[in-house]
Amino acid sequence: MFASKLLADNIPSLKPGDSCGRALAWMEELRVNALPVLNGKEYIGLVYKSEIGKTELAKSSISDSGARLHKIFVRDNQHVYDLTRLASLHKLDLIPVLGNHDEYIGLVTVNDLVSYFAESKSVYMPGGIIMLEMPYNDYSMSHIAQIIESDGAHILSAGISAASDPSRIELTLKIDKQDLSRILAAFYRLNYNVTASFHQSEHSEDLQNRYDALMNYLNM
């Protein structure tokens, strides 16, 4: 999905001559922490709420206030992952989008990004979630998929994040099955580190304990 597909049409832009008071009022009404400033179609930058919030600046224009305009944006053909990275890096509620000729064409809000990921990552589809932690060198999605598919289930989505140890990763799997007991048992049997699971099995909470007890019994 590209930025151009998620453009919002309900967020106004500011002009350099607009007062800081007006800009601040709009930000509070829209519940955003910054707004784009345009000179016609030319994108000048984002003005942050924190930089124009002083009472003495209320009647000053944005251009005369001394507030810094941050030249943060993405191109219309950039992937939503780039928007997410910028929004997180700069702690923004919205990201301006420019065309190939540097013209401003709109913006994407963080709320729209969240909605997109919720839909694309199968959040609303029934199923369960398994979280694994492992050394990066041991990561093999094909092997993990084989374990899950051997129980007649399928991976709906997968997400990787860094663990506290830089040599390890955390893998979150959304699976199209609500009872993951057999899949969890397979992961435990193969010595995968299951850090959490969320599903509808009545006995899943003590599955690890039962498995450990059985292994201890067999090893006696």
Backbone as ProteinMPNN parsed JSONL, in Angstrom:
{"seq_chain_A": "MFASKLLADNIPSLKPGDSCGRALAWMEELRVNALPVLNGKEYIGLVYKSEIGKTELAKSSISDSGARLHKIFVRDNQHVYDLTRLASLHKLDLIPVLGNHDEYIGLVTVNDLVSYFAESKSVYMPGGIIMLEMPYNDYSMSHIAQIIESDGAHILSAGISAASDPSRIELTLKIDKQDLSRILAAFYRLNYNVTASFHQSEHSEDLQNRYDALMNYLNM", "coords_chain_A": {"N_chain_A": [[0.842, -1.189, 0.0], [0.56, 2.2, -0.889], [1.415, 5.621, 0.026], [-0.253, 7.445, -1.271], [-2.72, 6.222, -1.365], [-3.916, 6.499, 1.05], [-4.64, 9.055, 1.696], [-5.878, 11.74, 3.659], [-8.793, 13.799, 3.739], [-9.811, 15.617, 5.436], [-8.288, 17.286, 6.964], [-7.084, 20.447, 7.437], [-4.702, 22.734, 5.893], [-2.139, 25.138, 6.798], [-1.318, 28.644, 6.254], [1.599, 30.732, 5.775], [0.976, 33.276, 6.737], [-1.033, 32.902, 8.559], [-2.26, 33.183, 11.902], [-0.599, 32.245, 14.938], [-2.352, 31.677, 16.961], [-4.658, 30.848, 15.598], [-3.649, 28.561, 14.332], [-3.016, 26.991, 16.562], [-5.545, 26.643, 17.686], [-6.815, 25.121, 15.703], [-5.251, 22.797, 15.795], [-5.821, 21.863, 18.347], [-8.549, 21.398, 18.102], [-8.582, 19.415, 16.116], [-7.075, 17.537, 17.331], [-4.317, 17.023, 16.921], [-0.716, 17.145, 16.782], [0.732, 18.751, 15.122], [0.713, 20.729, 12.082], [0.626, 21.056, 8.493], [2.311, 23.659, 6.689], [1.664, 25.738, 3.992], [2.626, 27.421, 0.998], [0.738, 28.406, -1.29], [0.777, 25.737, -3.434], [3.152, 24.895, -2.585], [5.009, 23.123, -0.292], [6.039, 24.066, 2.815], [6.706, 23.245, 5.387], [6.242, 21.441, 8.521], [4.56, 22.789, 11.311], [4.96, 22.676, 14.742], [2.813, 22.07, 17.493], [3.882, 22.478, 20.033], [5.693, 24.517, 19.62], [4.383, 26.846, 19.126], [2.759, 27.44, 21.177], [2.937, 29.367, 23.15], [1.505, 32.056, 24.991], [2.05, 34.723, 24.265], [2.506, 34.543, 21.581], [0.151, 34.295, 20.242], [-1.134, 36.189, 18.533], [0.729, 36.59, 16.618], [1.962, 35.983, 13.315], [2.603, 32.813, 11.725], [4.928, 32.875, 10.213], [6.268, 35.015, 11.345], [6.71, 34.259, 13.909], [8.944, 32.897, 14.629], [8.944, 30.218, 14.901], [10.142, 26.997, 14.182], [9.975, 25.385, 11.029], [9.418, 22.198, 10.129], [10.763, 20.118, 7.751], [9.399, 17.59, 7.02], [8.294, 14.761, 5.314], [6.717, 12.411, 3.022], [6.936, 10.744, -0.178], [4.353, 10.323, -2.647], [4.441, 7.761, -3.649], [5.633, 6.177, -1.778], [5.919, 3.453, 0.552], [3.605, 2.398, 3.132], [5.017, 1.607, 5.344], [7.172, 3.329, 5.461], [5.907, 5.687, 6.195], [4.985, 4.989, 8.73], [7.397, 4.631, 10.069], [8.452, 7.27, 10.024], [6.447, 8.667, 11.41], [6.65, 7.506, 13.936], [9.334, 8.064, 14.567], [9.404, 10.881, 14.66], [7.36, 11.4, 16.339], [4.674, 12.041, 15.473], [1.274, 12.924, 14.59], [0.407, 12.945, 12.059], [1.471, 12.719, 8.601], [2.811, 14.624, 6.021], [2.314, 14.442, 2.441], [4.007, 14.438, -0.618], [4.056, 15.06, -4.18], [5.67, 13.933, -7.257], [6.821, 16.239, -8.241], [7.4, 17.784, -6.101], [5.102, 18.989, -5.169], [2.517, 19.653, -2.815], [0.227, 17.206, -1.887], [-1.443, 16.214, 0.027], [-2.101, 14.552, 3.17], [-1.367, 11.892, 5.509], [-2.945, 10.405, 8.208], [-2.099, 9.166, 11.5], [-4.104, 7.654, 12.633], [-5.402, 6.631, 10.372], [-3.345, 5.036, 9.422], [-3.199, 3.142, 11.471], [-5.709, 1.936, 11.189], [-5.401, 0.845, 8.65], [-3.343, -1.06, 9.058], [-4.609, -2.666, 10.905], [-6.614, -3.845, 9.362], [-5.145, -4.998, 7.232], [-3.449, -6.73, 8.551], [-5.056, -8.728, 9.406], [-6.489, -8.407, 11.768], [-9.208, -8.389, 12.407], [-10.077, -10.857, 11.66], [-11.143, -14.12, 12.666], [-9.292, -16.129, 14.986], [-6.141, -17.135, 16.479], [-3.276, -16.017, 18.432], [0.224, -16.336, 18.518], [3.252, -15.808, 20.188], [6.682, -15.816, 19.687], [10.082, -16.146, 20.751], [13.407, -16.021, 19.654], [16.837, -16.867, 18.686], [18.215, -14.81, 16.144], [19.597, -16.121, 14.132], [18.449, -18.602, 14.109], [16.022, -18.294, 13.009], [13.454, -19.291, 10.885], [11.064, -18.952, 8.694], [9.815, -20.707, 6.965], [10.062, -23.184, 8.234], [8.62, -22.713, 10.576], [6.097, -22.167, 9.496], [5.569, -24.663, 8.445], [5.219, -26.216, 10.744], [2.858, -25.079, 11.746], [1.053, -25.441, 9.626], [0.94, -28.176, 9.552], [-0.983, -28.841, 11.32], [-3.245, -28.215, 10.031], [-3.718, -25.503, 9.927], [-3.212, -21.982, 9.093], [-0.925, -19.259, 8.551], [-1.993, -16.043, 9.068], [-0.913, -13.512, 9.352], [2.312, -12.072, 10.057], [4.675, -10.674, 12.258], [7.786, -9.118, 12.943], [9.91, -8.136, 15.549], [12.519, -6.403, 17.348], [14.235, -7.982, 20.005], [15.134, -7.599, 23.524], [17.714, -8.466, 23.662], [20.019, -7.919, 21.176], [20.733, -9.946, 19.428], [18.608, -11.554, 19.161], [15.163, -12.154, 18.146], [11.677, -11.197, 18.217], [8.784, -12.827, 17.327], [5.581, -12.43, 16.131], [2.662, -14.136, 15.511], [-0.321, -14.394, 13.689], [-2.873, -16.641, 13.504], [-5.122, -18.707, 11.673], [-6.849, -20.173, 13.384], [-8.717, -20.992, 16.22], [-8.312, -22.567, 18.462], [-5.3, -23.261, 19.643], [-3.895, -25.275, 20.821], [-2.69, -27.737, 19.977], [-0.813, -26.805, 18.154], [0.753, -25.198, 19.795], [1.762, -27.207, 21.475], [3.375, -28.536, 19.672], [5.319, -26.574, 19.151], [6.468, -26.354, 21.718], [7.472, -28.935, 21.971], [9.459, -28.894, 20.084], [11.234, -27.244, 21.208], [10.885, -24.456, 20.948], [10.769, -21.107, 22.101], [8.04, -20.047, 23.495], [6.59, -17.11, 24.176], [4.134, -15.955, 24.672], [0.605, -16.548, 24.269], [-2.595, -16.314, 22.721], [-5.708, -17.407, 22.68], [-8.651, -19.535, 22.341], [-8.709, -21.891, 23.754], [-9.624, -23.952, 26.452], [-7.804, -25.174, 28.108], [-5.331, -24.114, 27.646], [-3.753, -22.499, 29.235], [-2.311, -23.991, 31.085], [-0.831, -25.629, 29.515], [1.929, -25.705, 28.921], [2.944, -26.413, 31.437], [1.86, -28.978, 31.751], [3.093, -30.299, 29.654], [5.809, -30.104, 30.394], [5.728, -31.587, 32.753], [5.097, -34.108, 31.736], [7.377, -34.649, 30.171], [9.316, -34.726, 32.181], [8.444, -36.964, 33.562], [8.774, -39.0, 31.61], [11.498, -38.958, 31.404], [12.411, -40.023, 33.716]], "CA_chain_A": [[0.0, 0.0, 0.0], [1.338, 3.429, -0.99], [0.9, 6.775, 0.764], [-1.311, 8.107, -2.036], [-3.989, 5.516, -1.181], [-4.441, 6.737, 2.402], [-4.71, 10.496, 1.928], [-7.04, 12.257, 4.398], [-9.325, 15.023, 3.133], [-10.505, 16.387, 6.485], [-7.297, 18.016, 7.75], [-6.694, 21.655, 6.687], [-3.311, 23.192, 5.973], [-1.972, 26.523, 7.215], [-0.526, 29.55, 5.422], [2.582, 31.44, 6.603], [0.388, 34.455, 7.353], [-2.011, 32.548, 9.598], [-1.775, 33.451, 13.252], [-0.303, 31.088, 15.784], [-3.569, 31.38, 17.695], [-5.531, 30.047, 14.732], [-3.012, 27.256, 14.158], [-3.152, 26.261, 17.815], [-6.955, 26.278, 17.84], [-7.082, 24.019, 14.783], [-4.586, 21.592, 16.296], [-6.569, 21.367, 19.508], [-9.828, 20.873, 17.615], [-8.326, 18.193, 15.347], [-6.308, 16.647, 18.201], [-3.045, 16.688, 16.296], [0.372, 17.908, 17.396], [1.389, 19.558, 14.102], [-0.038, 20.923, 10.845], [1.484, 21.504, 7.398], [2.245, 25.057, 6.269], [1.824, 25.789, 2.54], [2.595, 28.671, 0.24], [0.102, 27.873, -2.483], [0.966, 24.291, -3.449], [4.497, 24.609, -2.099], [5.066, 22.673, 1.094], [7.133, 24.735, 3.522], [7.096, 22.381, 6.498], [5.294, 21.231, 9.616], [4.736, 23.592, 12.51], [4.568, 21.884, 15.901], [1.997, 22.718, 18.52], [4.73, 22.851, 21.162], [6.509, 25.678, 19.293], [3.557, 28.054, 18.965], [1.784, 27.421, 22.268], [3.099, 30.456, 24.11], [0.42, 33.041, 24.924], [2.49, 35.949, 23.582], [2.59, 34.316, 20.135], [-1.196, 34.043, 19.722], [-1.492, 37.097, 17.442], [1.82, 36.624, 15.638], [1.825, 35.041, 12.215], [3.54, 31.697, 11.818], [6.202, 33.284, 9.617], [6.936, 35.983, 12.22], [6.784, 33.744, 15.281], [10.241, 32.273, 14.892], [8.782, 28.769, 15.03], [10.822, 26.219, 13.148], [9.125, 24.572, 10.161], [10.133, 20.94, 9.935], [10.54, 19.61, 6.379], [9.175, 16.148, 7.12], [7.272, 14.346, 4.343], [6.989, 11.24, 2.187], [6.423, 10.829, -1.535], [3.081, 9.615, -2.793], [4.662, 6.36, -4.016], [6.326, 5.462, -0.71], [5.107, 2.459, 1.247], [3.104, 2.82, 4.441], [6.047, 1.364, 6.357], [7.965, 4.558, 5.578], [5.101, 6.632, 6.971], [4.98, 4.533, 10.116], [8.722, 4.91, 10.623], [8.579, 8.705, 10.254], [5.51, 9.072, 12.466], [7.22, 7.061, 15.206], [10.6, 8.763, 14.798], [9.169, 12.298, 14.979], [6.212, 11.464, 17.262], [3.679, 12.84, 14.77], [-0.064, 12.383, 14.377], [0.151, 12.965, 10.615], [2.651, 12.848, 7.747], [2.508, 15.233, 4.721], [2.658, 13.655, 1.253], [4.325, 15.256, -1.783], [4.122, 14.397, -5.471], [6.984, 13.832, -7.89], [7.349, 17.579, -8.509], [7.455, 18.45, -4.788], [3.848, 19.648, -4.835], [1.788, 19.057, -1.696], [-1.011, 16.574, -2.361], [-2.284, 15.813, 1.147], [-1.404, 13.953, 4.308], [-1.884, 10.637, 6.048], [-2.993, 10.461, 9.667], [-1.722, 7.947, 12.206], [-5.325, 6.86, 12.798], [-5.616, 5.892, 9.129], [-2.323, 3.997, 9.381], [-3.61, 2.083, 12.399], [-6.829, 1.228, 10.562], [-4.869, 0.047, 7.535], [-2.633, -2.227, 9.568], [-5.59, -3.544, 11.541], [-7.292, -4.599, 8.317], [-4.21, -5.781, 6.439], [-2.833, -7.745, 9.388], [-6.081, -9.715, 9.763], [-6.882, -8.227, 13.163], [-10.627, -8.662, 12.591], [-10.383, -12.235, 11.292], [-11.074, -15.006, 13.825], [-8.083, -16.927, 15.089], [-5.351, -16.968, 17.687], [-1.979, -15.364, 18.303], [1.359, -16.944, 19.214], [4.461, -14.991, 20.183], [7.889, -16.613, 19.868], [11.363, -15.442, 20.814], [14.446, -16.947, 19.203], [18.009, -16.237, 18.087], [17.962, -14.432, 14.754], [20.189, -17.118, 13.238], [17.587, -19.792, 14.087], [14.719, -17.932, 12.439], [13.101, -19.874, 9.59], [9.614, -18.882, 8.546], [9.329, -21.91, 6.281], [9.93, -24.25, 9.23], [7.52, -22.333, 11.47], [4.86, -22.368, 8.733], [5.353, -26.104, 8.317], [4.671, -26.678, 12.022], [1.471, -24.606, 11.852], [0.235, -26.053, 8.568], [0.784, -29.607, 9.825], [-2.216, -28.985, 12.107], [-4.35, -27.739, 9.202], [-3.901, -24.061, 10.103], [-2.425, -21.134, 8.209], [-0.501, -17.973, 9.101], [-2.675, -14.91, 8.462], [0.046, -12.406, 9.329], [3.48, -12.265, 10.912], [5.421, -9.447, 12.513], [9.056, -9.331, 13.627], [10.435, -6.982, 16.27], [13.77, -6.683, 18.037], [14.157, -8.327, 21.422], [16.072, -6.83, 24.338], [19.021, -8.93, 23.201], [20.063, -7.621, 19.732], [20.957, -11.149, 18.63], [17.352, -12.321, 19.155], [13.993, -11.477, 17.606], [10.357, -11.613, 18.68], [7.92, -13.096, 16.181], [4.16, -12.503, 16.472], [1.941, -14.841, 14.449], [-1.789, -14.496, 13.728], [-3.167, -17.936, 12.891], [-6.562, -18.822, 11.412], [-7.423, -21.243, 14.193], [-8.976, -20.426, 17.54], [-7.706, -23.439, 19.468], [-3.914, -23.449, 19.22], [-3.256, -26.188, 21.767], [-1.828, -28.703, 19.286], [0.309, -26.067, 17.571], [1.624, -24.839, 20.916], [2.446, -28.421, 21.905], [4.433, -28.803, 18.694], [6.399, -25.618, 19.388], [7.146, -26.744, 22.949], [8.195, -30.183, 21.717], [10.63, -28.562, 19.271], [12.057, -26.321, 22.02], [10.689, -23.038, 20.66], [10.443, -20.302, 23.278], [6.735, -19.387, 23.343], [6.516, -16.093, 25.233], [2.723, -15.661, 24.971], [-0.378, -17.039, 23.297], [-3.941, -15.807, 22.954], [-6.678, -18.186, 21.903], [-9.864, -19.861, 23.083], [-8.66, -23.211, 24.368], [-9.87, -23.889, 27.891], [-6.699, -25.709, 28.885], [-4.06, -23.642, 27.103], [-2.95, -21.794, 30.214], [-1.372, -24.881, 31.768], [-0.305, -26.569, 28.531], [3.365, -25.823, 29.108], [3.189, -27.164, 32.664], [1.56, -30.383, 31.505], [4.126, -30.842, 28.775], [7.021, -30.246, 31.194], [5.517, -32.705, 33.67], [5.177, -35.345, 30.955], [8.774, -34.87, 29.812], [10.011, -35.134, 33.389], [8.027, -38.342, 33.842], [9.39, -39.887, 30.623], [12.951, -38.971, 31.592], [12.74, -40.616, 35.017]], "C_chain_A": [[0.883, 1.246, 0.0], [0.63, 4.587, -0.277], [-0.289, 7.419, 0.057], [-2.679, 7.47, -1.829], [-4.638, 5.805, 0.165], [-4.61, 8.213, 2.721], [-6.002, 10.883, 2.642], [-7.488, 13.567, 3.769], [-10.015, 15.925, 4.159], [-9.545, 17.168, 7.382], [-6.836, 19.237, 6.956], [-5.199, 21.934, 6.813], [-3.299, 24.663, 6.382], [-1.194, 27.314, 6.168], [0.469, 30.277, 6.322], [1.998, 32.646, 7.326], [-0.662, 34.162, 8.397], [-1.415, 32.791, 10.971], [-1.497, 32.155, 13.999], [-1.536, 30.684, 16.587], [-4.515, 30.514, 16.894], [-4.954, 28.643, 14.567], [-3.196, 26.397, 15.401], [-4.588, 25.787, 18.025], [-7.306, 25.094, 16.939], [-6.465, 22.712, 15.295], [-5.338, 20.991, 17.472], [-7.904, 20.758, 19.073], [-9.648, 19.537, 16.913], [-7.571, 17.147, 16.152], [-5.067, 16.116, 17.499], [-1.962, 17.574, 16.911], [1.169, 18.729, 16.385], [0.458, 19.697, 12.904], [0.916, 21.402, 9.754], [1.248, 22.977, 7.081], [2.574, 25.113, 4.784], [1.865, 27.22, 2.053], [2.048, 28.315, -1.132], [0.145, 26.36, -2.435], [2.337, 23.894, -2.916], [4.454, 24.252, -0.611], [6.282, 23.29, 1.768], [7.624, 23.888, 4.683], [5.979, 22.227, 7.512], [5.602, 22.194, 10.756], [4.159, 22.8, 13.679], [3.774, 22.725, 16.894], [2.86, 23.23, 19.663], [5.526, 24.129, 20.906], [5.7, 26.968, 19.132], [2.567, 28.21, 20.113], [1.908, 28.544, 23.276], [2.038, 31.535, 23.899], [0.821, 34.277, 24.129], [2.585, 35.783, 22.065], [1.221, 34.227, 19.469], [-1.536, 34.914, 18.511], [-0.405, 37.192, 16.376], [1.535, 35.633, 14.518], [2.853, 33.929, 12.376], [4.91, 32.113, 11.299], [6.975, 34.235, 10.518], [7.195, 35.448, 13.627], [8.152, 33.193, 15.648], [10.152, 30.77, 15.06], [9.475, 28.065, 13.869], [9.801, 25.421, 12.347], [9.922, 23.336, 9.754], [9.782, 20.334, 8.574], [10.461, 18.083, 6.396], [8.056, 15.775, 6.148], [7.66, 13.003, 3.734], [6.473, 11.532, 0.787], [5.147, 9.998, -1.646], [3.249, 8.144, -3.133], [5.465, 5.597, -2.971], [5.368, 4.551, 0.038], [4.693, 2.963, 2.623], [4.108, 2.541, 5.556], [6.921, 2.606, 6.552], [7.212, 5.608, 6.393], [5.121, 6.266, 8.449], [6.304, 4.847, 10.792], [8.871, 6.394, 10.952], [7.668, 9.18, 11.392], [6.055, 8.689, 13.84], [8.475, 7.85, 15.547], [10.38, 10.191, 15.277], [7.965, 12.504, 15.894], [5.102, 12.36, 16.701], [2.348, 12.127, 14.677], [-0.416, 12.324, 12.896], [1.465, 13.166, 9.86], [2.237, 13.473, 6.418], [3.014, 14.355, 3.567], [2.873, 14.601, 0.071], [4.351, 14.411, -3.049], [5.527, 14.419, -6.04], [7.631, 15.184, -8.146], [7.355, 18.446, -7.249], [6.183, 19.204, -4.427], [3.154, 18.891, -3.701], [0.479, 18.469, -2.211], [-1.905, 16.098, -1.213], [-1.448, 15.248, 2.282], [-2.083, 12.653, 4.715], [-1.841, 10.728, 7.566], [-2.583, 9.114, 10.271], [-2.938, 7.055, 12.416], [-5.621, 6.033, 11.557], [-4.582, 4.783, 8.965], [-2.706, 2.823, 10.278], [-4.744, 1.263, 11.793], [-6.35, 0.332, 9.436], [-4.198, -1.215, 8.052], [-3.587, -3.191, 10.26], [-6.287, -4.417, 10.512], [-6.323, -5.514, 7.58], [-3.551, -6.889, 7.24], [-3.861, -8.715, 9.966], [-6.526, -9.62, 11.219], [-8.328, -8.657, 13.39], [-11.013, -10.095, 12.218], [-10.257, -13.127, 12.52], [-9.796, -15.831, 13.815], [-7.373, -16.669, 16.389], [-4.002, -16.356, 17.378], [-0.941, -16.127, 19.123], [2.549, -16.013, 19.079], [5.658, -15.865, 20.528], [9.098, -15.693, 20.002], [12.458, -16.438, 20.473], [15.679, -16.183, 18.748], [17.728, -15.938, 16.613], [18.48, -15.499, 13.794], [19.345, -18.388, 13.143], [16.242, -19.526, 13.412], [14.537, -18.543, 11.057], [11.584, -19.875, 9.471], [9.058, -20.128, 7.88], [9.136, -23.057, 7.277], [8.766, -23.967, 10.172], [6.175, -22.553, 10.776], [4.534, -23.846, 8.602], [4.746, -26.677, 9.595], [3.195, -26.321, 12.129], [0.569, -25.306, 10.839], [0.054, -27.55, 8.78], [-0.453, -29.882, 10.67], [-3.416, -28.455, 11.326], [-4.634, -26.261, 9.335], [-2.996, -23.298, 9.148], [-2.061, -19.83, 8.931], [-1.217, -16.857, 8.344], [-1.757, -13.698, 8.356], [1.176, -12.714, 10.294], [4.199, -10.94, 11.058], [6.67, -9.736, 13.324], [9.476, -8.038, 14.31], [11.693, -7.388, 17.009], [13.505, -7.018, 19.495], [15.143, -7.461, 22.197], [17.515, -7.207, 24.025], [19.081, -8.719, 21.689], [20.289, -8.833, 18.85], [19.698, -12.003, 18.514], [16.219, -11.489, 18.57], [12.737, -11.998, 18.276], [9.439, -11.716, 17.464], [6.479, -13.242, 16.669], [3.396, -13.067, 15.283], [0.438, -14.789, 14.693], [-2.16, -15.719, 12.899], [-4.676, -18.113, 12.773], [-7.2, -20.008, 12.13], [-7.573, -20.735, 15.607], [-8.432, -21.283, 18.678], [-6.303, -23.811, 18.99], [-3.174, -24.48, 20.062], [-2.277, -27.132, 21.082], [-0.616, -28.012, 18.672], [1.288, -25.66, 18.659], [2.419, -26.047, 21.397], [3.594, -28.755, 20.96], [5.603, -27.851, 18.886], [7.177, -25.984, 20.654], [8.013, -27.985, 22.716], [9.485, -29.921, 20.939], [11.503, -27.489, 19.923], [11.999, -24.87, 21.548], [10.314, -22.32, 21.953], [9.151, -19.526, 23.001], [6.577, -18.398, 24.49], [5.081, -15.735, 25.598], [1.854, -16.298, 23.897], [-1.752, -16.549, 23.715], [-4.896, -16.576, 22.053], [-7.781, -18.65, 22.833], [-9.872, -21.264, 23.681], [-8.829, -23.097, 25.877], [-8.661, -24.333, 28.709], [-5.342, -25.187, 28.418], [-3.157, -23.032, 28.153], [-1.941, -22.709, 30.906], [-0.772, -25.906, 30.813], [1.194, -26.772, 28.723], [3.683, -26.645, 30.352], [2.931, -28.654, 32.471], [2.643, -31.032, 30.646], [5.414, -31.072, 29.556], [6.903, -31.433, 32.141], [5.647, -34.04, 32.945], [6.629, -35.656, 30.59], [9.588, -35.307, 31.023], [9.709, -36.588, 33.744], [8.728, -39.314, 32.903], [10.903, -40.006, 30.824], [13.382, -39.621, 32.918], [13.372, -41.998, 34.819]], "O_chain_A": [[1.83, 1.346, 0.779], [-0.572, 4.542, -0.015], [-1.224, 7.885, 0.707], [-3.699, 8.108, -2.089], [-5.778, 5.406, 0.404], [-4.712, 8.587, 3.889], [-7.084, 10.417, 2.283], [-6.659, 14.357, 3.317], [-10.711, 16.874, 3.797], [-9.941, 17.656, 8.44], [-6.244, 19.074, 5.889], [-4.528, 21.437, 7.717], [-4.322, 25.345, 6.32], [-0.509, 26.747, 5.316], [0.214, 30.428, 7.517], [2.465, 33.007, 8.407], [-1.14, 35.08, 9.062], [-0.212, 32.626, 11.177], [-2.089, 31.113, 13.718], [-1.746, 29.503, 16.864], [-5.104, 29.568, 17.417], [-5.681, 27.653, 14.653], [-3.498, 25.208, 15.299], [-4.819, 24.668, 18.485], [-8.009, 24.175, 17.359], [-7.091, 21.654, 15.23], [-5.475, 19.773, 17.584], [-8.334, 19.735, 19.605], [-10.458, 18.626, 17.086], [-7.437, 16.003, 15.717], [-4.806, 14.913, 17.489], [-2.256, 18.62, 17.488], [2.175, 19.341, 16.745], [-0.464, 18.902, 12.723], [1.904, 22.077, 10.047], [0.128, 23.476, 7.191], [3.611, 24.612, 4.35], [1.228, 28.11, 2.617], [2.807, 27.962, -2.034], [-0.386, 25.753, -1.505], [2.651, 22.709, -2.807], [3.922, 25.002, 0.208], [7.417, 23.066, 1.347], [8.826, 23.817, 4.937], [4.906, 22.814, 7.372], [6.762, 22.39, 11.12], [3.028, 22.317, 13.623], [4.034, 23.911, 17.097], [2.596, 24.304, 20.206], [5.99, 24.766, 21.852], [6.27, 28.053, 19.015], [1.642, 29.019, 20.033], [1.071, 28.666, 24.17], [1.714, 31.884, 22.764], [0.002, 34.822, 23.389], [2.729, 36.768, 21.342], [1.141, 34.096, 18.247], [-2.159, 34.434, 17.563], [-0.614, 37.818, 15.337], [0.942, 34.578, 14.742], [3.85, 34.09, 13.08], [5.934, 31.748, 11.876], [8.205, 34.266, 10.47], [7.832, 36.117, 14.441], [8.48, 33.041, 16.825], [11.156, 30.112, 15.33], [9.393, 28.501, 12.72], [8.871, 24.847, 12.914], [10.969, 23.436, 9.113], [8.612, 20.071, 8.295], [11.327, 17.388, 5.865], [6.993, 16.396, 6.154], [8.78, 12.524, 3.909], [5.676, 12.448, 0.584], [4.9, 9.095, -0.846], [2.326, 7.353, -2.939], [5.932, 4.49, -3.239], [4.174, 4.829, 0.148], [5.339, 3.835, 3.203], [4.051, 3.177, 6.608], [7.356, 2.899, 7.665], [7.812, 6.332, 7.188], [5.257, 7.134, 9.312], [6.335, 5.276, 11.945], [9.358, 6.745, 12.027], [8.07, 9.991, 12.226], [5.937, 9.457, 14.795], [8.659, 8.259, 16.693], [11.07, 10.665, 16.18], [7.591, 13.639, 16.191], [4.652, 13.301, 17.354], [2.281, 10.898, 14.682], [-1.422, 11.724, 12.518], [2.434, 13.705, 10.396], [1.383, 12.909, 5.734], [4.001, 13.631, 3.701], [2.033, 15.456, -0.21], [4.629, 13.213, -3.009], [6.464, 14.871, -5.383], [8.854, 15.275, -8.257], [7.319, 19.674, -7.322], [6.182, 19.983, -3.474], [3.196, 17.663, -3.635], [-0.289, 19.15, -2.892], [-3.015, 15.625, -1.458], [-0.234, 15.448, 2.337], [-3.212, 12.362, 4.318], [-0.815, 11.089, 8.142], [-2.705, 8.068, 9.634], [-2.819, 5.83, 12.381], [-6.039, 4.88, 11.657], [-4.891, 3.716, 8.436], [-2.557, 1.661, 9.899], [-4.739, 0.034, 11.876], [-6.823, -0.793, 9.277], [-4.45, -2.31, 7.55], [-3.389, -4.405, 10.205], [-6.527, -5.599, 10.76], [-6.637, -6.678, 7.329], [-3.133, -7.895, 6.666], [-3.564, -9.442, 10.914], [-6.894, -10.623, 11.83], [-8.652, -9.222, 14.434], [-12.154, -10.504, 12.436], [-9.361, -12.921, 13.338], [-9.284, -16.185, 12.753], [-7.929, -16.057, 17.3], [-3.627, -16.195, 16.217], [-1.19, -16.513, 20.265], [2.826, -15.492, 17.999], [5.651, -16.569, 21.538], [9.127, -14.6, 19.437], [12.439, -17.573, 20.948], [15.596, -14.99, 18.456], [17.078, -16.726, 15.926], [17.868, -15.751, 12.756], [19.503, -19.167, 12.203], [15.425, -20.435, 13.264], [15.361, -18.34, 10.165], [10.906, -20.703, 10.079], [7.95, -20.56, 8.196], [8.168, -23.812, 7.18], [8.013, -24.875, 10.525], [5.231, -23.059, 11.382], [3.368, -24.239, 8.643], [3.859, -27.528, 9.534], [2.377, -27.142, 12.545], [-0.546, -25.713, 11.166], [-0.886, -28.138, 8.245], [-0.923, -31.018, 10.735], [-4.489, -28.265, 11.897], [-5.688, -25.798, 8.901], [-2.134, -23.875, 8.485], [-2.793, -19.364, 9.804], [-1.071, -16.733, 7.128], [-1.82, -12.948, 7.382], [1.024, -13.508, 11.223], [4.318, -10.175, 10.1], [6.628, -10.507, 14.282], [9.405, -6.965, 13.712], [11.915, -8.571, 17.269], [12.651, -6.407, 20.138], [15.896, -6.686, 21.608], [18.42, -6.377, 24.11], [18.26, -9.291, 20.972], [20.063, -8.765, 17.642], [19.705, -13.044, 17.856], [16.309, -10.263, 18.506], [12.724, -13.096, 18.832], [9.344, -10.781, 16.67], [6.192, -14.081, 17.522], [3.477, -12.534, 14.176], [-0.023, -15.108, 15.789], [-1.798, -15.815, 11.727], [-5.423, -17.717, 13.668], [-7.991, -20.749, 11.547], [-6.657, -20.112, 16.143], [-8.124, -20.762, 19.749], [-6.145, -24.585, 18.046], [-1.946, -24.547, 20.016], [-1.154, -27.308, 21.554], [0.483, -28.567, 18.669], [2.502, -25.76, 18.48], [3.608, -25.932, 21.694], [4.656, -29.202, 21.394], [6.758, -28.266, 18.795], [8.407, -25.932, 20.663], [9.14, -28.069, 23.203], [10.478, -30.629, 21.109], [12.383, -26.908, 19.288], [12.964, -24.127, 21.729], [9.616, -22.879, 22.799], [9.172, -18.479, 22.353], [6.445, -18.801, 25.646], [4.825, -15.264, 26.706], [2.298, -16.551, 22.777], [-2.039, -16.389, 24.901], [-4.892, -16.417, 20.832], [-7.849, -18.216, 23.983], [-10.925, -21.768, 24.07], [-8.227, -22.225, 26.503], [-8.501, -23.926, 29.86], [-4.31, -25.764, 28.761], [-1.935, -23.035, 28.0], [-0.851, -22.271, 31.273], [-0.261, -26.937, 31.249], [1.672, -27.906, 28.689], [4.588, -27.479, 30.33], [3.686, -29.492, 32.964], [3.05, -32.169, 30.887], [6.049, -32.115, 29.404], [7.855, -32.194, 32.315], [6.232, -34.987, 33.471], [7.06, -36.805, 30.69], [10.46, -36.168, 30.904], [10.588, -37.338, 34.168], [9.227, -40.347, 33.349], [11.511, -41.015, 30.466], [14.574, -39.746, 33.197], [13.721, -42.663, 35.794]]}, "name": "protein", "num_of_chains": 1, "seq": "MFASKLLADNIPSLKPGDSCGRALAWMEELRVNALPVLNGKEYIGLVYKSEIGKTELAKSSISDSGARLHKIFVRDNQHVYDLTRLASLHKLDLIPVLGNHDEYIGLVTVNDLVSYFAESKSVYMPGGIIMLEMPYNDYSMSHIAQIIESDGAHILSAGISAASDPSRIELTLKIDKQDLSRILAAFYRLNYNVTASFHQSEHSEDLQNRYDALMNYLNM"}
